[in-house]
Amino acid sequence: MKTNFLFFLPFGFLSLFLLSCDSDVVYDEFKPIAKGEWHRDSIYTFSFEIQDTLSSHNIYISNRISGQYPYSRMYLFVQTSLPDQKQINDTLECVLAKQSGQLLGNKKWIGKGFGNLYYNKIPYKINIRFPLSGKYEVTIEQGMRDVVLPEVFDIGLRVEKAK
C-alpha cells in the first residue's frame, strides 16, 4: 500500500502545481530590499516584454512590510519606459493600513499577513492597453521623506491580462 501512495505522490504535486499556475500572468517579480531598509537612492527596475497590444492588462505594485512599518501609507515614484523610449512618470499613494480607534499608533493592516509580515498588492494601472509591443521597463523608488524607509522587505511588479 505504501508503494502505491509513493508512486502517485509526485503526480499529486504536479497536478497541484499546474492547477495553481495563473495563465493570465504576463510578468511577476519581487526584488528583496537589503536589511528591510529602503534607501531613498535605491531604485528597483523591472523589465518585461509585451506582444499583445489588443488585450487589456492590469499592473500591480506589490510590497512586503513588517507590522513595525511606521506609517499607514507609502508613496512611490514610478517611471515607465516604453519601447519607443517615451517615459511616463507617476506618484503612487499606497494605503497600507487603516487607523483603528482613537490612538494614532493603533493600525489595522490592509494586506494579507502571516506572522508579522504583510503582503500588499496595490493597483497601479487597471484595464489598460499597451500602445506598443516590445520591452517595457518600470522603475520604482520610495517617495517618502525618510532617507531610509524601515521595515520594507520586498518590492514587486505584476502584469496580468484583465479579466
C-alpha positions as CSV (number, residue, x, y, z in Angstrom):
1,M,0.0,0.0,0.0
2,K,2.9,2.4,0.7
3,T,4.4,1.8,-2.7
4,N,1.1,2.9,-4.4
5,F,1.0,6.1,-2.3
6,L,4.6,6.9,-3.0
7,F,4.1,6.2,-6.7
8,F,1.2,8.7,-7.0
9,L,2.7,11.4,-4.7
10,P,4.7,13.1,-7.5
11,F,1.7,13.2,-9.8
12,G,-0.4,14.8,-7.0
13,F,2.2,17.6,-6.5
14,L,2.5,18.1,-10.3
15,S,-1.3,18.4,-10.7
16,L,-1.5,20.8,-7.7
17,F,1.3,22.9,-9.2
18,L,-0.4,23.0,-12.6
19,L,-3.7,24.0,-11.1
20,S,-2.1,26.8,-9.1
21,C,-0.5,28.4,-12.2
22,D,-2.2,31.6,-13.3
23,S,-2.3,31.7,-17.1
24,D,-3.3,35.4,-17.1
25,V,0.0,36.5,-15.6
26,V,2.3,38.2,-18.1
27,Y,5.1,39.2,-15.6
28,D,5.5,38.8,-11.8
29,E,8.7,39.5,-9.9
30,F,9.8,40.5,-6.4
31,K,13.1,42.1,-5.5
32,P,14.4,42.0,-2.0
33,I,15.3,45.2,-0.1
34,A,18.5,44.6,1.9
35,K,18.0,44.5,5.7
36,G,14.5,45.8,5.2
37,E,15.8,49.4,4.9
38,W,14.8,51.1,1.6
39,H,17.2,53.9,1.0
40,R,16.0,56.9,-1.0
41,D,18.7,56.3,-3.6
42,S,17.8,52.7,-4.1
43,I,15.8,52.3,-7.4
44,Y,14.3,48.9,-8.4
45,T,13.9,48.2,-12.1
46,F,11.6,45.6,-13.7
47,S,11.7,44.8,-17.4
48,F,9.1,42.8,-19.3
49,E,8.1,42.1,-22.9
50,I,4.6,42.9,-24.3
51,Q,3.4,41.3,-27.5
52,D,-0.3,41.6,-27.1
53,T,-1.4,45.3,-27.7
54,L,-5.1,44.4,-28.2
55,S,-5.9,42.9,-24.8
56,S,-6.4,44.9,-21.6
57,H,-4.0,44.5,-18.8
58,N,-3.7,45.3,-15.1
59,I,-0.5,46.4,-13.4
60,Y,0.1,46.0,-9.7
61,I,2.9,47.1,-7.4
62,S,3.4,44.8,-4.5
63,N,5.4,45.1,-1.3
64,R,6.1,43.1,1.8
65,I,6.4,45.1,5.0
66,S,6.5,44.2,8.7
67,G,4.0,45.1,11.3
68,Q,6.6,47.6,12.6
69,Y,6.4,49.7,9.4
70,P,6.0,53.2,11.0
71,Y,3.3,54.7,8.6
72,S,-0.1,53.7,7.3
73,R,0.9,54.8,3.7
74,M,3.8,54.6,1.3
75,Y,4.4,57.0,-1.6
76,L,6.3,55.7,-4.6
77,F,7.7,57.3,-7.7
78,V,7.1,55.1,-10.7
79,Q,8.7,55.7,-14.1
80,T,7.6,53.6,-17.1
81,S,9.8,53.5,-20.2
82,L,8.0,52.4,-23.4
83,P,9.7,50.6,-26.3
84,D,9.9,53.9,-28.3
85,Q,11.9,55.5,-25.3
86,K,9.0,57.7,-24.2
87,Q,8.6,57.9,-20.4
88,I,5.6,58.2,-18.1
89,N,6.2,59.4,-14.5
90,D,3.7,58.8,-11.7
91,T,3.5,59.2,-8.0
92,L,1.5,56.4,-6.4
93,E,0.0,56.5,-2.9
94,C,-0.2,53.1,-1.3
95,V,-2.6,52.8,1.6
96,L,-1.3,50.0,3.8
97,A,-3.3,50.4,7.0
98,K,-6.4,52.0,8.4
99,Q,-6.5,53.7,11.8
100,S,-8.3,51.6,14.3
101,G,-9.8,53.6,17.2
102,Q,-8.6,56.9,18.6
103,L,-5.0,56.1,19.2
104,L,-2.6,57.1,16.5
105,G,-0.4,54.0,16.7
106,N,-3.3,51.6,16.6
107,K,-3.3,50.5,12.9
108,K,-5.2,47.7,11.2
109,W,-3.1,46.4,8.3
110,I,-4.9,46.0,5.0
111,G,-2.6,43.5,3.3
112,K,-2.5,39.7,3.8
113,G,-0.4,38.8,6.7
114,F,1.5,35.8,8.1
115,G,3.1,36.4,11.5
116,N,4.4,39.9,11.4
117,L,4.9,40.2,7.6
118,Y,2.2,41.7,5.4
119,Y,1.8,41.4,1.6
120,N,0.1,44.3,-0.3
121,K,-0.9,44.2,-4.0
122,I,-1.6,47.8,-5.0
123,P,-3.5,48.6,-8.2
124,Y,-1.3,50.8,-10.4
125,K,-2.8,50.8,-13.8
126,I,-6.1,48.9,-14.3
127,N,-7.7,47.8,-17.6
128,I,-5.1,49.5,-19.8
129,R,-3.8,48.6,-23.3
130,F,-0.1,48.7,-24.0
131,P,0.3,51.0,-27.0
132,L,3.4,49.2,-28.5
133,S,4.8,45.7,-28.5
134,G,8.3,45.4,-27.2
135,K,10.3,45.8,-24.0
136,Y,8.8,47.9,-21.1
137,E,10.8,49.0,-18.1
138,V,9.3,50.1,-14.8
139,T,11.5,51.7,-12.1
140,I,10.2,52.2,-8.6
141,E,11.7,54.3,-5.8
142,Q,10.3,55.3,-2.5
143,G,8.9,58.8,-2.3
144,M,8.8,59.2,1.5
145,R,10.6,62.0,3.4
146,D,12.7,59.4,5.2
147,V,16.2,58.9,3.8
148,V,15.9,55.3,4.9
149,L,12.4,53.8,5.0
150,P,12.4,51.0,7.6
151,E,10.6,47.6,7.7
152,V,10.1,47.2,3.9
153,F,11.5,43.9,2.8
154,D,10.4,43.4,-0.8
155,I,9.1,45.4,-3.8
156,G,7.4,43.8,-6.8
157,L,5.7,44.3,-10.1
158,R,2.9,42.1,-11.5
159,V,1.4,42.5,-15.0
160,E,-1.6,40.3,-15.9
161,K,-4.3,40.2,-18.5
162,A,-7.5,41.9,-17.3
163,K,-10.5,39.6,-16.9
